[in-house]
Amino acid sequence: MEEIDRKRIAALTEAQQELFRNRTGSSALTFERAVKVMPNGVPSSFQVNDPWPVYLERGRGSRVWDVDGNEYVDFHNGFGVMCIGHANPVVGAAVKARIDEGTHFAAPTDGSIAVAEELKRRFGLPQWRFTNSGTESTMDAVHIARGATGRDTILKIEGSYHGHHDSVMVSVYPPLEALGARDDPVSVPYGGGVPTAFTDLTRAVPFNDPDALESVLAKIGEQVAGLIMEPAMMNINIIPPEPGYLERVRELTSQYGVKLIFDEVKTGCTIAAGGATQLFDVLPDMITLAKASCGGYPGGSIGMSEELAAVVADGTVKQYGTFNGNPLVMAAAEAALTEVLTDDVYERFEGTNRRLLAGCQEIVDANGLPAYTQGLGAKGCVIFSPDRMYEYRDYLTKVDDELSSLAWLYHMNHGIFMTPGTEEEWTLSIAHSDEDLQRYLDAFETFASDVTRA
Ligand SMILES: Cc1ncc(COP(=O)(O)O)c(C=O)c1O
C-alpha cells in the first residue's frame, strides 16, 4: 500500500478547487442570489457546499446539467432516490395522467391501496401507512413503538442518521472526544434545538455487536420501546451487517419486547425489491421507507405488523398528515414500483454494480491506494480506509477525509455528479450504461494515479 504524500494531496486539492471554481461560474452567481434568501443558498443543509453548491438545471436518464451547461453522469441520483433515471417517461406519463384527474383530495384513492399492496408483496409486512419523507416515516415509527409498548426509551445505532426529528437527532455523527465508552456510549445531541430531555431518552449502541446490545437490554430492556436501525449502514459509506448479526438482533429485541424498526429509507427499493428485509431475510416489526420508493416524488411509508397496525387503527397512536397518500405521489410510486423497478431490474443493478465495484477495486489495487470497495444492489462506494469498517468508530478513526474530499472534486471536475462529503455512496439507475460506468472509472483512475504518482 502506498504511503500518501500529504503535501501532494494539499497541492492537488488546491488545483482541483481552482478548476471547480472556474467550471462553475454561473453557480457562483446563482449562489450570490440564493444566499440573500436562503441560509447557505440552499433549501436543505445537506446541499451546502464549499465554496458554493452546484446548481442544477435539468436531468434526463443518467445525465444532469448544471447552470453552467456542464454535463455530468449522475451517481448522486438525488441522495439515492432516482433509481428510475431522470425524467423517466413511464413515471412521467402516470403523473401527467393523474394531474388531469386532480392532484389532491386528502381522501383515500385507489393509488394508496395499490402501493400498499405492492409494498406488502415486496417487504412481507402486512400493513402500511404513508408519509411525506423519511423523517416522517421514522418519527411515526418511533411513536408507534412507544404507543404500543408504553415505554419511552429508544435505542439506535451509534453513527446512524434517521432524519431530523428530536428522537433520532442523537449520536448521529458524534465527534471522537464525545463518544464515551464503546459498551456504554454517551447520547450526543446532533445540533441545536433538541431538548436534553429527548436526547436522554435515546441511547446508542455500536453496529455489528450483538453482545453490546444484549448487555444494554439486560440493564434497561424493560424501558426500551424500540430499536431503530439501518440493517446495512448507508450514511457512513456502506457497512453491511456481519453474518448472523441481524438474526441475533431480532431474537434479542423479541425477547425484551422491544419493537425492531428497520429504517430502509436508503436500502429499501435500492438493494433488492424488498430491500434489506428481503436480502438478509430477517423480518422486523416495522419498516420505514422514502427516497427511491416513490418514483422521484416526496413520499414515504411505514410497514408494520398486524399487532402494531392495531394501535394505529384504534387511535392509540395518531398517524396523521394532510398529504399522506397524495394521489400524485402514489401515481409515481405505483408506476415506479410496478412498471420500472421490477424484480429483474434488481438483478441488473447487482451485475452493473459488480462491474463498477470491480473496476474501482482494480484501480485501488493497481495504484496501491489505502482503500476498498463495498456495495449492495444499486449502491456502492470506494471507502478510503486501509481496513474494513464494522461500525461508526471505525469510520471516525480510519476513513481518510482528505482523500474522500479530493476524490469528490476529481469526480465533479471530470463530469461525475456525486454527493459532497465523505459519507455517501453512489446510487445506480436503470439508465446507467457501460459508457457511463467507464466515465466513472476514468475519473477515478485519473484521481488514483495523480494521488500516488511518485
Ligand atoms: C436512513 C435514513 N433515514 C431517514 C432519512 C430521512 O429522510 P428524509 O430526508 O426524506 O427526511 C434519511 C435521509 O437521508 C436516511 O438516510
The ligand as an SDF file (V2000), in Angstrom:
LIG
                    3D

 16 16  0  0  0  0  0  0  0  0999 V2000
  -31.5190    6.0780    6.7430 C   0  0  0  0  0  0  0  0  0  0  0  0
  -32.2690    7.3540    6.6250 C   0  0  0  0  0  0  0  0  0  0  0  0
  -33.4020    7.5280    7.3280 N   0  0  0  0  0  0  0  0  0  0  0  0
  -34.1400    8.6490    7.2450 C   0  0  0  0  0  0  0  0  0  0  0  0
  -33.7220    9.6910    6.4360 C   0  0  0  0  0  0  0  0  0  0  0  0
  -34.5420   10.9410    6.3610 C   0  0  0  0  0  0  0  0  0  0  0  0
  -35.1910   11.0130    5.1370 O   0  0  0  0  0  0  0  0  0  0  0  0
  -35.7130   12.4190    4.5790 P   0  0  0  0  0  0  0  0  0  0  0  0
  -34.5090   13.1880    4.1760 O   0  0  0  0  0  0  0  0  0  0  0  0
  -36.6040   12.0340    3.4230 O   0  0  0  0  0  0  0  0  0  0  0  0
  -36.4680   13.0710    5.6700 O   0  0  0  0  0  0  0  0  0  0  0  0
  -32.5570    9.5630    5.6840 C   0  0  0  0  0  0  0  0  0  0  0  0
  -32.0970   10.6600    4.7930 C   0  0  0  0  0  0  0  0  0  0  0  0
  -31.0390   10.6480    4.2250 O   0  0  0  0  0  0  0  0  0  0  0  0
  -31.7980    8.3690    5.7900 C   0  0  0  0  0  0  0  0  0  0  0  0
  -30.6640    8.2080    5.1040 O   0  0  0  0  0  0  0  0  0  0  0  0
  1  2  1  0
  2  3  1  0
  2 15  2  0
  3  4  2  0
  4  5  1  0
  5  6  1  0
  5 12  2  0
  6  7  1  0
  7  8  1  0
  8  9  2  0
  8 10  1  0
  8 11  1  0
 12 13  1  0
 12 15  1  0
 13 14  2  0
 15 16  1  0
M  END
$$$$
